[in-house]
């Protein structure tokens, strides 16, 4: 499905959504799941700075909270018909290392944990069971990180270290630390009309299919603001779809101040700053940020190209575009990241960069990169007043989402 998703929803200052959240789960309504429990604390500041918002926002929360209590925030199953049999290429050293780490993690689990972690490869409900929402607002399946022993967490970390690059592992560490900070702020349980849970213990790991060299399988790890969906097919991995971002993005770890998305926001700003006036007229679509369009529930959606085309960039600017793309695709292990970047570079002339929002504050604007083999979104959330402290970010490969180029029937 190809759509030009310019709609009235994009023009709203907070990305409010009024329909069932399962169809647009990444709008700023994500914060509504806990807003009522924090409203008393924040209301004086909201009344001072945004009196109309203070009046309207609680009313907008109610239908979303009702949907959550009914379980309607769950992402619907993807519609993927699988092949009856697979002819896999021979595994390479990287995929064998990933396989060994996956088998090591599974071996560390109890029988009950293993049964909870492994799903049939054909389970399309579990395949798409990821969300930006926190635990409690949606029900995730698999083994909860908070239920793992120290030995099992070490085995999980070893698996993620094989699937991801050092930068990818670092990003997960930062995102989990941010959710721990959010949990501490919110007493870790949300309260109010619906229980939601924040913190690094409320992230889940699961598998579709038994890890193997001779059959495809999938690793899932995620929770609030995070979804790693890695489909393994012989020597090849698809990391699409991948959700990142977080709240708060400004955190302190071991006394060091961290901005979780600093690399990609600075890379995007550098590319924008490199454009001349005529190029900026193409790239800048609006002075107001819009919201995420390719989040959970958007399998099969392809956005119409907007912005400036790669072929209209000078060579140094094309390098800046590649640098920006690598800040996200570089979360994958070096071997698979190199393969993805090579595919992107081959289609660079047909790749577009678009910008929605203020031009001088890294992390405060929505930006998008779309090309033949990728769609990247960075969507800041302005619900608490600082758009640089909360973001929903997506990567999808429209040619191979969930590994469909390998596993889907013709």
C-alpha positions in Angstrom: 0.0 0.0 0.0 1.4 3.4 -1.0 0.1 6.4 0.7 0.9 10.1 1.1 0.3 10.3 4.8 -0.2 14.1 4.9 -3.2 14.3 7.2 -4.9 16.5 9.8 -3.2 14.3 12.5 0.2 15.5 11.4 -0.7 19.2 11.9 -1.7 18.8 15.5 0.9 20.0 18.0 1.1 16.8 20.0 0.1 14.2 17.4 -3.2 13.4 19.2 -5.1 10.5 17.8 -8.8 9.9 18.3 -9.3 6.5 16.7 -8.3 3.1 18.0 -4.7 3.3 19.0 -3.8 -0.1 17.5 -4.0 1.6 14.1 -1.7 4.5 15.0 0.1 3.3 18.1 3.1 5.6 17.8 1.3 8.9 18.1 2.0 10.9 21.2 -0.9 9.1 22.7 1.8 6.8 24.1 2.3 9.2 26.9 -1.4 9.3 27.6 -1.3 5.8 29.1 0.4 7.2 32.2 -0.7 10.9 32.0 -3.6 10.8 34.4 -1.3 9.4 37.2 1.1 12.3 36.6 -1.4 15.0 35.9 -1.7 16.3 39.4 2.1 16.7 39.6 2.4 18.6 36.3 -0.9 20.5 36.2 0.4 23.7 37.8 3.2 24.1 35.1 0.8 23.1 32.3 -1.8 25.7 33.5 0.9 28.3 33.4 2.4 27.5 30.1 -0.4 25.7 28.2 -3.7 26.5 29.8 -5.8 25.1 26.9 -3.8 21.9 26.8 -4.3 21.5 30.6 -8.0 21.7 30.0 -8.3 19.5 26.9 -5.6 16.8 27.5 -7.3 14.9 30.3 -10.4 14.6 28.2 -8.4 13.2 25.3 -6.8 10.6 27.6 -10.0 9.0 28.5 -10.8 7.1 25.2 -7.2 5.9 25.0 -7.2 4.7 28.6 -10.5 2.9 28.0 -9.1 1.2 24.9 -6.0 0.1 26.9 -8.2 -1.4 29.6 -10.0 -3.4 27.0 -6.7 -4.6 25.5 -7.3 -2.7 22.3 -3.8 -1.2 22.2 -2.3 -4.5 21.0 -0.7 -4.4 17.6 -2.8 -6.5 15.2 -1.2 -9.6 13.6 0.7 -9.1 10.3 -0.7 -10.8 7.3 2.2 -12.8 6.0 1.8 -16.2 4.2 4.9 -18.2 4.6 6.6 -20.5 2.2 6.0 -24.2 2.6 9.8 -25.0 2.6 12.9 -22.9 2.5 16.2 -23.2 0.7 18.7 -21.4 2.9 22.1 -20.3 1.9 25.0 -21.7 3.9 25.4 -19.9 7.2 28.5 -17.7 7.7 30.7 -17.1 10.7 28.6 -14.2 12.0 25.3 -16.1 11.8 26.9 -19.1 13.4 28.1 -17.0 16.3 24.6 -15.6 16.7 23.2 -19.1 16.6 25.6 -20.3 19.2 24.8 -17.4 21.5 21.0 -18.0 21.0 21.4 -21.7 21.9 23.5 -20.7 24.9 20.8 -18.4 26.1 18.0 -20.9 25.6 20.1 -23.6 27.4 20.3 -21.3 30.4 16.5 -21.2 30.8 14.3 -23.5 32.8 11.8 -25.7 31.0 9.0 -23.3 31.8 10.9 -20.3 30.7 11.9 -22.0 27.5 8.3 -22.9 26.7 7.4 -19.3 27.3 10.2 -18.0 25.1 9.8 -20.1 21.9 6.9 -19.7 19.5 6.2 -21.4 16.1 7.9 -19.5 13.3 4.5 -19.1 11.6 3.0 -17.2 14.5 2.1 -13.9 12.9 0.5 -12.7 16.1 3.7 -12.9 18.0 5.7 -11.7 15.0 4.1 -8.3 15.3 3.6 -8.2 19.1 5.8 -5.2 19.7 4.9 -1.6 20.7 6.1 1.7 21.9 3.7 1.4 24.9 5.0 0.3 28.3 4.3 -3.0 30.0 0.7 -3.1 31.2 -0.7 -0.9 28.4 0.0 -3.9 26.1 0.7 -7.5 26.9 4.0 -8.9 25.6 4.9 -12.5 25.4 8.2 -14.2 26.0 10.5 -14.2 29.0 10.6 -11.0 31.1 14.1 -9.7 31.7 13.2 -9.0 35.3 12.5 -12.7 35.8 16.0 -13.8 34.6 18.8 -14.7 37.0 22.2 -12.9 36.7 23.6 -15.8 34.8 20.6 -15.7 32.3 21.0 -12.0 31.9 24.6 -12.5 31.0 23.6 -15.1 28.4 21.1 -12.6 27.0 23.6 -9.9 26.9 26.0 -12.2 25.1 23.3 -12.9 22.5 22.6 -9.3 21.9 26.3 -8.5 21.6 26.4 -11.0 18.6 23.3 -9.7 17.0 24.1 -6.0 17.5 27.2 -3.8 17.2 28.8 -2.2 20.1 26.8 0.9 19.3 23.6 -1.1 19.2 24.3 -2.7 22.6 25.1 0.8 24.0 21.9 2.1 22.7 19.9 -0.6 24.4 21.8 0.1 27.6 20.9 3.8 27.4 17.3 3.0 26.6 16.9 0.6 29.5 18.6 3.2 31.8 16.2 5.8 30.6 13.2 3.6 31.4 14.7 2.9 34.8 14.8 6.6 35.4 11.2 6.9 34.2 10.2 4.2 36.5 11.8 5.9 39.4 10.0 9.1 38.6 6.7 7.4 38.3 7.2 5.0 41.2 7.5 2.2 38.6 3.9 1.3 38.4 1.9 4.1 36.9 -1.1 4.0 39.3 -4.2 5.8 38.1 -6.9 4.1 36.1 -4.6 1.6 34.4 -1.4 -0.1 35.8 1.6 0.4 33.6 5.2 -0.5 34.5 8.5 1.1 33.6 12.0 -0.1 34.1 14.6 -2.5 32.6 12.9 -5.5 34.2 9.9 -5.0 31.9 11.5 -6.0 28.6 10.9 -9.3 27.0 12.9 -11.8 24.9 11.3 -14.3 22.5 12.0 -16.5 19.5 10.0 -17.5 16.5 11.2 -20.9 15.5 14.1 -22.9 17.0 17.5 -21.2 16.3 19.0 -23.3 13.4 21.3 -23.1 10.4 18.8 -25.0 8.3 15.6 -23.1 8.9 14.7 -19.4 9.4 14.2 -18.1 12.9 13.6 -14.8 14.6 14.8 -13.1 17.7 12.7 -10.5 19.4 13.8 -8.2 22.3 11.9 -5.2 23.4 9.6 -3.3 25.7 8.8 0.4 26.1 10.2 2.4 23.2 12.2 -0.6 21.9 11.7 -3.4 19.5 14.5 -5.5 18.1 13.1 -7.9 15.4 16.0 -9.9 13.9 15.0 -12.5 11.3 17.9 -14.9 10.6 18.0 -16.7 7.2 21.2 -18.6 6.7 24.0 -16.0 6.6 21.6 -13.1 6.4 19.7 -11.0 9.0 16.8 -8.6 8.6 16.5 -6.0 11.4 13.3 -4.6 10.0 11.1 -3.4 11.7 13.2 -1.8 14.5 11.8 0.6 17.0 14.2 2.8 19.1 14.0 6.2 20.9 13.1 6.5 24.5 12.2 8.8 27.4 14.0 10.4 29.0 16.7 10.7 26.4 18.9 12.9 28.7 20.2 10.5 31.4 23.2 10.2 33.7 25.1 6.9 33.9 28.0 6.5 36.3 28.2 10.3 36.7 28.3 10.9 32.9 25.6 12.8 31.2 24.3 11.0 28.1 22.0 12.1 25.3 20.8 8.7 23.9 20.0 9.9 20.4 22.8 12.5 20.1 24.7 10.8 17.2 21.7 10.7 14.9 20.3 14.1 15.8 23.7 15.7 15.2 24.1 13.8 12.0 20.7 15.0 10.7 21.5 18.6 11.8 24.8 18.4 10.0 23.1 17.3 6.8 20.5 20.0 7.0 23.1 22.7 7.7 25.1 21.6 4.6 22.2 22.4 2.3 22.1 25.7 0.4 18.9 27.8 0.3 17.5 26.1 -2.8 18.1 22.7 -1.4 16.6 23.6 2.0 13.4 24.7 0.1 13.1 21.1 -1.1 14.1 19.4 2.2 12.2 21.4 4.7 8.5 20.4 4.5 7.2 22.4 7.5 8.3 24.4 10.5 6.2 22.1 12.7 7.2 18.6 13.7 4.9 15.7 12.7 4.5 12.3 14.2 5.6 8.8 13.5 3.9 7.1 10.6 5.5 3.7 10.2 5.2 2.3 13.8 3.4 -0.8 15.0 0.5 -1.8 12.8 1.9 -0.2 9.7 3.3 -3.3 8.0 3.0 -2.8 4.2 2.7 1.0 4.4 5.0 2.9 2.1 5.4 6.6 2.4 5.4 8.9 -0.7 8.9 10.4 -1.1 9.3 13.9 0.3 12.2 16.3 0.7 15.4 16.5 -1.3 16.5 13.6 -3.5 19.9 12.0 -3.1 20.7 12.7 -6.7 20.3 16.4 -6.0 22.9 16.4 -3.3 26.6 17.1 -3.8 29.0 14.3 -3.1 30.0 15.6 0.4 26.3 15.9 1.2 25.7 12.4 0.1 28.4 11.3 2.5 26.6 13.2 5.3 23.3 11.4 4.3 25.1 8.0 4.5 26.5 9.0 7.9 23.0 9.8 9.1 21.7 6.5 7.9 24.5 4.6 9.5 23.7 6.0 12.9 20.6 3.8 12.8 21.7 0.8 10.6 24.9 0.7 12.5 23.0 -0.7 15.5 23.3 -4.1 13.6 26.5 -6.2 13.9 29.2 -5.0 11.7 28.8 -7.8 9.1 25.1 -7.3 8.5 25.3 -3.5 8.9 27.8 -3.4 6.0 25.5 -5.5 3.8 22.6 -3.1 4.6 24.7 0.0 4.0 25.9 -1.4 0.6 22.3 -1.9 -0.4 21.4 1.6 0.7 24.4 3.1 -1.1 23.4 1.4 -4.4 20.1 3.2 -4.2 21.3 6.5 -2.8 20.3 8.6 -5.8 16.7 7.5 -5.2 16.9 8.2 -1.5 15.1 11.2 0.0 15.7 13.4 3.1 12.9 15.4 4.5 12.6 17.7 7.6 9.6 18.9 9.6 10.2 21.2 12.5 12.6 23.8 13.9 15.9 24.0 12.1 18.3 25.0 14.8 17.7 22.6 17.7 19.0 19.0 17.2 16.4 16.5 18.3 13.4 18.9 18.2 12.4 18.2 14.6 11.0 15.2 12.8 13.2 13.9 10.0 12.8 11.1 7.5 15.0 9.2 5.1 13.2 7.0 2.5 14.8 5.0 -0.3 14.3 1.7 -2.1 15.5 -0.4 0.8 14.9 1.8 3.9 12.6 4.1 5.7 14.0 5.9 8.8 11.9 8.2 11.0 12.9 10.3 14.0 9.8 11.7 15.7 10.2 13.9 18.8 7.4 13.9 21.3 6.4 17.3 22.8 4.0 16.1 25.4 6.0 17.2 28.4 7.4 20.4 27.0 10.9 19.3 25.8 10.8 17.5 22.5 14.5 16.5 22.7 13.8 14.3 25.7 11.3 11.9 24.2 11.4 10.3 20.7 9.8 7.5 18.8 12.1 6.3 16.0 11.5 3.6 13.3 13.5 1.7 10.7 11.8 -0.4 8.1 13.0 -2.1 4.9 10.0 -2.0 2.6 11.6 -4.7 0.5 12.3 -7.1 3.4 10.2 -6.2 6.5 10.2 -9.2 8.8 12.4 -10.9 6.3 9.6 -11.3 3.8 11.9 -11.3 0.8 13.1 -14.7 2.1 10.2 -16.2 4.0 7.0 -15.0 2.3 5.2 -17.1 -0.3 5.0 -15.5 -3.8 
